[in-house]
Amino acid sequence: MDYSEAKKLVKARLSEKRWTHTKNVKKMAVKLARRWGTDPEKAAMAAILHDSAKELPKQELLQIFADNAIIAENAPARPSPVWHGIAAAILAETQWGITDPEILSAIRCHTTGKPEMSKLDKIIYLADMTSAERDWPGVDDLRALEMQDLDRALCDALKRSIDFVEEKGGSLDPESVAAYEYAKAHLE
């Protein structure tokens, strides 16, 4: 699947609001990829596919995991707000012909992060948090930081995400905690 096919496929799957977000994530991801010397085409593809499963019903996500148990790993045991990234990566790999492990990884961990994130993983994670329509307190600071220091921006973003989930009383994904601990330990 090439980028224009992916764009058409995803646009048909998403509400107007989610499609606007997706286009904004793609713009930010390409900007960050250029800034940090990563392939902008890979960034564009990962960004356009990152939320492709976001609006699927819970039952459909669970079915995707059941049908692909080996690559789904322990997805059903994780908090449901992170399921869409895992499902999107599975669909990209099993139905849409995406074979690039970097793209698949970036889609899969765009909500949670993970230890030892690649540069592309970091870019998609950050682009999702700082896309143009995002207006949470502190987003402008994070946008500035991600252009200056990718690793510090990632650490800050992971911490903000964990704090947000805890403030809302949600279930923390263990992968997010592990990603934050790893990122924090590896800042120079």
N, C-alpha and C positions, 0 to 999 in steps of 0.2 A: 504494500500500500504506500503510495506517495503522499506528500503533504496535502495536496489539493483534495485527494480522495478522503483522507482522514478528516479534513476540515468539513467536507460535505456530510460525512457520516455523523460526526459529532454534533454539528448544527441541528440535524434532524432529530437528535436524541434529547436535546436540552431545551428548557424554557428560555425565553428571551433574556431574562435576568442572568441566568447561569451562562448563557452563550456570551453575553457582554463580559462577564467575569473571565471566561476562558480566553477571549480575544485579548483582554487586558493582561492576563498572565503571560500569554504568548509574547506580547510586546515587551514586557518587563524581562522575561526570560532571555529574549534575543539581545536586549540591551546589556544584561548582566553577562551573558556568554561572550559578547564582544569585549566587554570591560575586563573579563577574567581569562580570556584566551581559550575559550571552549567553543566547540563547533556550534554556530548559531542555528544550523539546520536541525541538529539533534535536539537542541533546546526548544526550537519551534515545534517539533513533532511531539516531544514529551509534554510540552505545555498544552498543546491542542487536545491531547488525549487524556490529560490528568484527571479531569472530572467527567469523563465519558460515561461512568456508571453512577454518578452522583444522584441522579433522580430515579434510579430503579427502585422498585419496592423491595423491602427487606427480604421477602420470600424469594424473590428472583436472585438477589445477592447470595443468599444461602444456597440456592440451587447451583449457582456458578461455582461456589466452593465445593459442594458435594460432587459435582461433575468433574472437578479438577483437584481432587483432594491432595494429591502429592504437591502440586505447586501452590495450593492454597495454604499449605502448612496448617497452622493453628488459627487461621483467620476467624472462624466462628466464635472462638473463646475470647477474642479481643473485643474492646468496646465498639459497638455498632457504628459510631461516627467515623471510624477509620476504615470500615469495610470497603467503601467505594474506591479507594486508591488501589487496594489489593485486587478487587474485582476488575477494575479498569486495566490493570497490568495483565491479568489473566486473559481477558477478552482480546487485548492487543496481541498477545502472544499466540493464543489458540484459534482466534477467528479472523484477525485482521492482518496477519502475516508480519508482525513486527518481531524481528529476531535479535535486534541490537540489545545486548544485556544492559548497557548503560541507560538507554531509553526506558526499558522495562523497570529497572531499579528506581529511576527518578519518578516514574508514575506511581510505583508501588509505595514509596516512602514519602510522598509529597505532603501527607498530613501528619505523619508521626516523626519523621526523621529516622535515623538508625545510627549505630556506632559505625565509624569508618566510612562516612559518606564521601562519595566522589564529588568532584567539582560540579558536575551536572546535577547530582542529587541536591546539593546545597542550593544551586541556582533555582531549581524548580520549587523547592521548599520555600525559599525566600520570595520568589516571584508570586507565589500563591498568597503569601501574607501581605505583600506590598503593592499588589496590582492597583491600577489607577482608581478603581471605585472604593477601595478600602479607606475608611476614615476613622479608625479607632484611635484613641489617645496614644500618641507616641509613634504612629506610623511614619510620620515625616522624619523623625529621628532615625528610625530603622532604614528608611530609604536612603538617607545620607550615609549611614554607616555601611550599608551593603556595597556602596560604590568605593569606600575607602578600605575596608577590611572584611573580606568575605567570612572568615572564620569567627571573628568577633560578632558580626551581624548574625550568623547562624546561632551562636551560643545565646545571644540576646533573644532571638526569635523563639528558640526552643524554651527558654525560661519563661517568656511571656505566654507562650501557648500552655505550658504546664500550669502557670499561675491562673490563667483564664479558666481552664477546666476545673481546677480546684475551687476557685471562687464560685463557679456555677454548681458545685457539688457533683460534677460528673465523674465518671470512672477514668482514671489515668491509664493510658496504654503503657505497658512496661517498656515498649520499644522507645517511646518518647523520653522516658526517664533515662534509659540506657544511652540514648543519643545525646542528651544533655550532659550527662556525667562524662561521656567520652569527649565531647566537644570542649567542655570546661577543662578537663585534664590535659588537653592537647593545645591549649592556647599558650603561646610563648610568653 
